[in-house]
Amino acid sequence: MLGLGAFMFVVAFTVRSMVKNTHDFVIADRRIGFGFGVGSVIAVWTWSMAVMMSSAQAFTF
């Protein structure tokens, strides 16, 4: 467990050093804008809501 924690700390520190401000998101060594990051978050939340609602509907049926 300690090794995993140390590894994740190194990953977080590396990503933090690559990002210069809050508008930089680093994906696959490319800096993408703030709008693309927000769009991807909205897409993930929409997808998860659709999955959970269909699961709940199937469970109540």
Residue pairs with C-beta under 8 A, 6 or more apart in sequence:
15 26
18 24
18 26
19 25
19 26
22 34
23 33
23 34
24 31
25 31
25 32
25 33
25 34
25 36
25 37
